Amino acid sequence: MPKWLAIKGRNKALSNGAFFKPDIAPAIKGYDDTLKTYDDLQDQRKKLKSCLDDVMNVSKDYGAKIGAHKEALVQVTEKDQQSILKADLEIRKFAAASDIDIAAVTASLSNFAASGDGFTNTRKAIWERITALAEQKVNAVKKARDDFKSKGDAITNGLKKVETDAEKFEGQIRQIVQGYAKAAVEMDHDEIQNDVRKLLDAF
């Protein structure tokens, strides 16, 4: 637009709508707008890369949480092994005795069973938490993928549209300039003819 305004400023006759029509300014503005939109879309395209860092940070965060639960699983398993060793010693002691103490054996086996229940239930709860976190991680990655694709498709489609619009406005500008050049020839105005033809160099 600045180039056109400079040419128009040098040649006041170009303001005469009777000879120089249609007005070229809307087509030039439309073309300039496509350039701005193109730059904006390219900026958005660059910013898309930050989404990749975000999804990896989320994934690492979930990985750390899952890792902490796996450590808890190791500790619970070690505690269960200690309970098994303790029960083994008690039961062997009862088995080696000359007389069996039914109440003591029953209490020992009850403790052993309770310990096993505790281990099983705790282990199950930890695995359920690990599974829930893993599902949340996958869902976060899927959401990031969908958001990325949605934004990426919008940028790609926007770039295609802006290229089409730019070509359309460029065609309009060329057509109008040719009409202006023809009017300048008819008016025997070489300076205007040269100036408006130079305008095409900008496109």
C-alpha positions as MATLAB code, in Angstrom:
seq = 'MPKWLAIKGRNKALSNGAFFKPDIAPAIKGYDDTLKTYDDLQDQRKKLKSCLDDVMNVSKDYGAKIGAHKEALVQVTEKDQQSILKADLEIRKFAAASDIDIAAVTASLSNFAASGDGFTNTRKAIWERITALAEQKVNAVKKARDDFKSKGDAITNGLKKVETDAEKFEGQIRQIVQGYAKAAVEMDHDEIQNDVRKLLDAF';
ca = [
       0.000    0.000    0.000;
       2.761    2.569    0.763;
       4.150    2.163   -2.777;
       0.723    2.773   -4.289;
       0.138    5.825   -2.093;
       3.522    7.222   -3.170;
       2.665    6.719   -6.869;
      -0.775    8.245   -6.362;
       0.791   11.175   -4.536;
       3.126   11.873   -7.483;
       0.304   11.592  -10.012;
      -2.808   13.442   -8.902;
      -4.616   12.298  -12.068;
      -4.803    8.793  -10.590;
      -7.420   10.114   -8.166;
      -9.748   10.694  -11.108;
     -12.206    7.815  -10.793;
     -13.645    8.530  -14.199;
     -10.459    7.338  -15.938;
      -8.769    5.120  -13.394;
     -11.300    2.595  -12.178;
     -11.991    0.472  -10.325;
     -10.189    1.712   -7.228;
      -7.083   -0.450   -6.771;
      -6.748    0.299   -3.034;
      -9.122   -2.490   -1.824;
      -7.243   -5.110   -3.865;
      -3.871   -3.892   -2.537;
      -5.216   -3.825    1.026;
      -6.541   -7.364    0.555;
      -3.137   -8.497   -0.697;
      -1.330   -6.779    2.188;
      -3.719   -8.429    4.646;
      -2.834  -11.849    3.226;
       0.850  -11.120    3.888;
       0.097  -10.211    7.500;
      -2.074  -13.316    7.914;
       0.704  -15.433    6.384;
       3.230  -14.058    8.899;
       0.798  -14.647   11.778;
       0.239  -18.249   10.682;
       3.990  -18.847   10.408;
       4.386  -17.518   13.978;
       1.657  -19.894   15.145;
       3.431  -22.726   13.327;
       6.667  -22.006   15.235;
       4.802  -21.862   18.554;
       3.398  -25.352   17.912;
       6.810  -26.741   18.894;
       6.208  -25.625   22.487;
       3.317  -28.137   22.620;
       5.868  -30.910   22.162;
       7.854  -29.768   25.192;
       4.634  -29.566   27.223;
       3.541  -33.114   26.393;
       6.984  -34.517   27.231;
       6.976  -32.689   30.575;
       3.524  -34.102   31.380;
       4.700  -37.587   30.399;
       7.793  -37.321   32.616;
       5.654  -36.077   35.507;
       3.341  -39.083   35.247;
       6.365  -41.356   34.848;
       7.789  -40.037   38.128;
       4.476  -40.615   39.922;
       4.252  -44.156   38.563;
       7.874  -44.755   39.592;
       7.075  -43.703   43.171;
       4.250  -46.254   43.309;
       6.539  -48.949   41.936;
       8.913  -48.211   44.815;
       5.987  -48.599   47.225;
       5.245  -51.944   45.568;
       8.821  -53.102   46.239;
       8.556  -52.072   49.894;
       5.216  -53.868   50.348;
       6.631  -57.004   48.740;
       9.687  -56.913   51.019;
       7.415  -56.535   54.068;
       5.360  -59.521   52.880;
       8.520  -61.625   52.536;
       9.427  -60.772   56.135;
       5.953  -61.888   57.256;
       6.371  -65.159   55.361;
       9.754  -65.814   57.028;
       8.308  -65.027   60.461;
       5.301  -67.325   59.875;
       7.586  -70.059   58.543;
       9.666  -70.005   61.737;
       6.593  -70.114   63.962;
       4.912  -72.943   62.037;
       8.110  -75.019   61.959;
       8.454  -74.483   65.696;
       4.877  -75.658   66.248;
       5.412  -78.636   63.946;
       8.565  -79.688   65.806;
       6.932  -79.466   69.253;
       6.022  -82.691   71.081;
       2.522  -81.361   71.753;
       0.518  -78.985   69.570;
      -0.940  -75.784   71.026;
      -4.095  -75.454   68.959;
      -4.895  -71.895   70.088;
      -1.360  -70.660   69.431;
      -1.208  -72.309   65.997;
      -4.626  -70.906   65.103;
      -3.541  -67.409   66.176;
      -0.313  -67.724   64.205;
      -2.123  -68.884   61.050;
      -4.706  -66.106   61.485;
      -1.905  -63.545   61.673;
      -0.282  -65.091   58.601;
      -3.592  -64.943   56.676;
      -4.235  -61.341   57.782;
      -0.748  -60.388   56.668;
      -1.397  -62.034   53.297;
      -4.715  -60.202   52.947;
      -3.019  -56.921   53.779;
      -0.309  -57.550   51.195;
      -2.809  -58.586   48.516;
      -5.121  -55.625   49.116;
      -2.284  -53.099   49.330;
      -0.608  -54.517   46.219;
      -3.922  -54.408   44.347;
      -4.516  -50.775   45.411;
      -1.022  -49.767   44.278;
      -1.478  -51.471   40.882;
      -4.862  -49.772   40.472;
      -3.181  -46.419   41.150;
      -0.369  -47.220   38.709;
      -2.940  -48.217   36.069;
      -4.980  -45.039   36.689;
      -1.870  -42.870   36.343;
      -0.819  -44.707   33.181;
      -4.295  -44.161   31.705;
      -4.159  -40.462   32.652;
      -0.771  -40.180   30.948;
      -2.090  -41.812   27.777;
      -5.158  -39.545   27.834;
      -2.928  -36.481   28.266;
      -0.804  -37.569   25.289;
      -3.930  -38.221   23.192;
      -5.311  -34.786   24.109;
      -1.977  -33.177   23.204;
      -2.012  -35.083   19.902;
      -5.567  -33.970   19.125;
      -4.840  -30.342   20.090;
      -1.661  -30.355   18.026;
      -3.457  -31.848   15.021;
      -6.353  -29.402   15.338;
      -4.030  -26.387   15.528;
      -1.757  -27.817   12.835;
      -4.668  -28.453   10.469;
      -6.000  -24.936   11.085;
      -2.579  -23.470   10.245;
      -2.162  -25.666    7.155;
      -5.642  -24.803    5.895;
      -5.075  -21.140    6.732;
      -1.844  -21.105    4.720;
      -3.575  -22.729    1.746;
      -6.375  -20.156    1.915;
      -4.003  -17.227    2.264;
      -2.032  -18.409   -0.776;
      -5.246  -18.674   -2.782;
      -6.387  -15.234   -1.593;
      -2.984  -13.708   -2.380;
      -3.116  -15.094   -5.916;
      -6.666  -13.761   -6.308;
      -5.734  -10.260   -5.129;
      -2.547  -10.307   -7.213;
      -4.645  -11.155  -10.280;
      -7.049   -8.314   -9.493;
      -4.147   -5.895   -9.042;
      -2.555   -6.907  -12.350;
      -5.861   -6.526  -14.148;
      -6.516   -3.096  -12.623;
      -2.941   -1.945  -13.344;
      -3.343   -2.974  -16.970;
      -6.533   -0.926  -17.101;
      -4.727    2.049  -15.519;
      -1.836    1.700  -17.981;
      -4.296    1.627  -20.882;
      -6.047    4.750  -19.557;
      -2.644    6.457  -19.177;
      -1.796    5.623  -22.822;
      -5.122    7.055  -23.946;
      -4.391   10.190  -21.906;
      -0.859   10.257  -23.367;
       0.526   10.271  -19.813;
       3.840    8.337  -19.898;
       4.753    9.071  -16.290;
       1.577    7.474  -14.942;
       1.983    4.564  -17.340;
       5.548    3.936  -16.098;
       4.610    4.354  -12.433;
       1.651    1.997  -12.467;
       3.640   -0.649  -14.355;
       6.372   -0.380  -11.693;
       3.687   -1.134   -9.128;
       3.571   -4.682  -10.482;
       7.175   -5.195   -9.363;
       5.921   -5.200   -5.779;
       3.824   -8.333   -6.381;
];
